[in-house]
Amino acid sequence: MKKIILFTLSLFIFSACNTTKLVYDYGDKYVSWELDSYFELNDEQEDWVEERMKIHLEWHRAQELPRYKSFLTDIQNSSKDGLTMSELDEGYSRYEAKQRRTFERLIPDAALFMTKISREQINNLERKMTEENEEMLTKVENRQ
């Protein structure tokens, strides 16, 4: 069920043209902002992240976006009479392959980024993750 929900959510996200434009136009700033919230980046690191993300987003827009369009068109055409579990599994596998291509492209820069952070920034990350885990635990405990 989780796969179906994630798959459906992804379809909605990638089919919204305005959202897509927003992601490509401001994704570099968003990623920098998110990383800063975990690591407290210095100006040089923020600039580096934004520069690298612009390159990745340009690649994704040129190379992957047409593939997503084709993928979504295939899903739309095959779903006219409903989707079988086999078709959902196949669609999800195709989606995972698209994710994998993107992640494989990002890994070298992610590894390089990790060499640029200080011990203090690692401590910031640990502190932030601990806070988030505690918040999540509190939410889970309050639901029971």
NUZA-676031 format. One record per residue (C-alpha): chain; residue number from 1; residue in three letters; x, y, z. Coordinates in nm, 4 decimals, decimal comma. Example, Ala and Ser with C-alpha at 12.3 -4.5 7.8 and 13.67 -1.06 7.14 Angstrom:
BEGIN
 chain   n res        u        v        w
     A   1 ALA   1,2300  -0,4500   0,7800
     A   2 SER   1,3670  -0,1060   0,7140
//
This chain:
BEGIN
 chain   n res        u        v        w
     A   1 MET   0,0000   0,0000   0,0000
     A   2 LYS   0,2883   0,2355   0,0828
     A   3 LYS   0,4240   0,1908  -0,2705
     A   4 ILE   0,0885   0,2804  -0,4235
     A   5 ILE   0,0535   0,5928  -0,2119
     A   6 LEU   0,4101   0,7051  -0,2818
     A   7 PHE   0,3696   0,6309  -0,6510
     A   8 THR   0,0400   0,8226  -0,6724
     A   9 LEU   0,1834   1,1168  -0,4821
     A  10 SER   0,4809   1,1272  -0,7166
     A  11 LEU   0,2510   1,1311  -1,0180
     A  12 PHE   0,0651   1,4316  -0,8831
     A  13 ILE   0,3852   1,6146  -0,8013
     A  14 PHE   0,5510   1,5609  -1,1371
     A  15 SER   0,2392   1,6260  -1,3418
     A  16 ALA   0,1852   1,9756  -1,2042
     A  17 CYS   0,3551   2,2146  -1,4467
     A  18 ASN   0,3600   2,5090  -1,2076
     A  19 THR   0,5115   2,2973  -0,9343
     A  20 THR   0,7695   2,1621  -1,1756
     A  21 LYS   0,8696   2,5113  -1,2860
     A  22 LEU   0,8940   2,6182  -0,9227
     A  23 VAL   1,1207   2,3247  -0,8383
     A  24 TYR   1,3528   2,3894  -1,1311
     A  25 ASP   1,3630   2,7655  -1,0760
     A  26 TYR   1,4205   2,7598  -0,7000
     A  27 GLY   1,5431   2,4085  -0,6230
     A  28 ASP   1,9025   2,5210  -0,5805
     A  29 LYS   1,8031   2,7718  -0,3118
     A  30 TYR   1,5696   2,5227  -0,1432
     A  31 VAL   1,8369   2,2512  -0,1191
     A  32 SER   2,0882   2,5039   0,0127
     A  33 TRP   1,8352   2,6266   0,2690
     A  34 GLU   1,7543   2,2709   0,3811
     A  35 LEU   2,1205   2,1760   0,4157
     A  36 ASP   2,1856   2,4987   0,6039
     A  37 SER   1,9120   2,4070   0,8513
     A  38 TYR   2,1049   2,0877   0,9344
     A  39 PHE   2,4678   2,1946   0,9016
     A  40 GLU   2,4711   2,5761   0,9420
     A  41 LEU   2,6630   2,6252   0,6177
     A  42 ASN   2,9093   2,9061   0,5653
     A  43 ASP   2,8721   3,1381   0,2638
     A  44 GLU   3,1233   2,9460   0,0535
     A  45 GLN   2,9415   2,6175   0,1173
     A  46 GLU   2,6027   2,7720   0,0364
     A  47 ASP   2,7396   2,9093  -0,2919
     A  48 TRP   2,8948   2,5718  -0,3798
     A  49 VAL   2,5698   2,3835  -0,3087
     A  50 GLU   2,3636   2,6294  -0,5133
     A  51 GLU   2,6084   2,6163  -0,8043
     A  52 ARG   2,6129   2,2354  -0,8100
     A  53 MET   2,2346   2,2102  -0,7725
     A  54 LYS   2,1810   2,4498  -1,0644
     A  55 ILE   2,3897   2,2160  -1,2802
     A  56 HIS   2,1982   1,9095  -1,1591
     A  57 LEU   1,8613   2,0759  -1,2079
     A  58 GLU   1,9542   2,1845  -1,5617
     A  59 TRP   2,0555   1,8253  -1,6389
     A  60 HIS   1,7362   1,6904  -1,4847
     A  61 ARG   1,5173   1,9361  -1,6737
     A  62 ALA   1,6844   1,8524  -2,0066
     A  63 GLN   1,7367   1,4778  -1,9630
     A  64 GLU   1,4903   1,3434  -1,7095
     A  65 LEU   1,1849   1,5651  -1,7472
     A  66 PRO   1,1123   1,4334  -2,0992
     A  67 ARG   1,1397   1,0794  -1,9597
     A  68 TYR   0,8926   1,1648  -1,6833
     A  69 LYS   0,6554   1,3089  -1,9423
     A  70 SER   0,6723   0,9873  -2,1440
     A  71 PHE   0,6312   0,7812  -1,8278
     A  72 LEU   0,3245   0,9774  -1,7176
     A  73 THR   0,1732   0,9547  -2,0655
     A  74 ASP   0,2207   0,5764  -2,0563
     A  75 ILE   0,0538   0,5600  -1,7145
     A  76 GLN  -0,2331   0,7783  -1,8310
     A  77 ASN  -0,2904   0,5642  -2,1400
     A  78 SER  -0,2737   0,2339  -1,9536
     A  79 SER  -0,4965   0,3531  -1,6691
     A  80 LYS  -0,8005   0,4293  -1,8839
     A  81 ASP  -0,9457   0,0914  -1,7940
     A  82 GLY  -0,7863   0,0757  -1,4481
     A  83 LEU  -0,4479  -0,0494  -1,3378
     A  84 THR  -0,3641  -0,4007  -1,2308
     A  85 MET  -0,1210  -0,4708  -0,9479
     A  86 SER   0,1254  -0,5902  -1,2104
     A  87 GLU   0,1007  -0,2575  -1,3937
     A  88 LEU   0,1402  -0,0683  -1,0660
     A  89 ASP   0,4493  -0,2727  -0,9792
     A  90 GLU   0,5952  -0,2134  -1,3244
     A  91 GLY   0,5233   0,1591  -1,2996
     A  92 TYR   0,6799   0,1777  -0,9571
     A  93 SER   0,9892  -0,0051  -1,0844
     A  94 ARG   1,0205   0,2474  -1,3670
     A  95 TYR   0,9845   0,5303  -1,1153
     A  96 GLU   1,2560   0,3781  -0,8940
     A  97 ALA   1,4884   0,3555  -1,1961
     A  98 LYS   1,4352   0,7267  -1,2601
     A  99 GLN   1,5141   0,8049  -0,8974
     A 100 ARG   1,8241   0,5863  -0,9108
     A 101 ARG   1,9572   0,7718  -1,2192
     A 102 THR   1,9163   1,1024  -1,0377
     A 103 PHE   2,0734   0,9788  -0,7139
     A 104 GLU   2,3675   0,8262  -0,9008
     A 105 ARG   2,4303   1,1642  -1,0587
     A 106 LEU   2,4160   1,3403  -0,7197
     A 107 ILE   2,6354   1,0966  -0,5231
     A 108 PRO   2,9773   1,2352  -0,6299
     A 109 ASP   2,8789   1,5889  -0,5270
     A 110 ALA   2,7201   1,4638  -0,2051
     A 111 ALA   3,0448   1,2850  -0,1196
     A 112 LEU   3,2483   1,5951  -0,2020
     A 113 PHE   3,0133   1,8072   0,0099
     A 114 MET   3,0752   1,5773   0,3069
     A 115 THR   3,4501   1,6422   0,2785
     A 116 LYS   3,3851   2,0172   0,3067
     A 117 ILE   3,2014   2,0149   0,6398
     A 118 SER   3,3626   2,0701   0,9768
     A 119 ARG   3,3328   1,8715   1,2980
     A 120 GLU   3,1129   2,1497   1,4370
     A 121 GLN   2,8791   2,1135   1,1397
     A 122 ILE   2,8583   1,7383   1,1987
     A 123 ASN   2,7644   1,8161   1,5583
     A 124 ASN   2,4935   2,0515   1,4269
     A 125 LEU   2,3601   1,7694   1,2101
     A 126 GLU   2,3562   1,5259   1,5029
     A 127 ARG   2,1795   1,7790   1,7247
     A 128 LYS   1,9171   1,8583   1,4594
     A 129 MET   1,8505   1,4912   1,3875
     A 130 THR   1,8186   1,4169   1,7590
     A 131 GLU   1,5658   1,7003   1,7938
     A 132 GLU   1,3657   1,5743   1,4966
     A 133 ASN   1,3703   1,2174   1,6278
     A 134 GLU   1,2489   1,3341   1,9682
     A 135 GLU   0,9688   1,5361   1,8058
     A 136 MET   0,8637   1,2344   1,6003
     A 137 LEU   0,8707   1,0099   1,9066
     A 138 THR   0,6535   1,2579   2,0964
     A 139 LYS   0,4029   1,2659   1,8082
     A 140 VAL   0,3904   0,8871   1,7953
     A 141 GLU   0,3489   0,8590   2,1716
     A 142 ASN   0,0664   1,1165   2,1678
     A 143 ARG  -0,1238   0,9148   1,9068
     A 144 GLN  -0,1394   0,6077   2,1270
//
